[in-house]
Amino acid sequence: MSSTGVWSPYMFAAVIAAVGVLLVGVGALVACLRLGGLFTRVGVTLDEVDRQIATLSGPVAQTLSHVGGITDTADVTIAKLVNVVGSLETVATNITKTSTLAQEALAPSLVNVGATLTGVTAGLARLTRGKDGAGLPADATQAAVGAAPAGGNPLEAPVAPGPVLSEASHGRA
């Protein structure tokens, strides 16, 4: 040993190193205690959250089952509406086809009726005007209107059956 005393420079460094290690250990202990306190508070908070979730889980589950029932009802209703719309589309298509068939069936008949009326009108016009277009011949006029008997009253003359057509009755002036 040296004359400097009990403390050698190596010993002084060892004591300082030991105190430093002790302080690091105490610091780690304090850090671990604080971390343990933090984890305890987190545990208490999580327990409270679990308790609140357990309290709410019954009504939430009941609400979700009710909503599920509503969505099931809505799904069934929508499926029925899809079927109804399909039926209405089928009915509309059949009505369109029926109206087209009726139009195709009636169009030629209407053309034939129009042609018949045109022919009848032309025949009546020819009958009233004669072949030359100057009107009925004198003997035909007397027969159509009814001639008074010779020396008789013209008011007692027989009347021709049916109307006598004139230019005015055809809309001609």
Summary of the structure (lengths in Angstrom):
residues: 173
radius of gyration: 60.3
end to end distance: 162.0
largest distance: 195.1
contacts: 320
relative contact order: 0.03
helix: 78%
strand: 0%
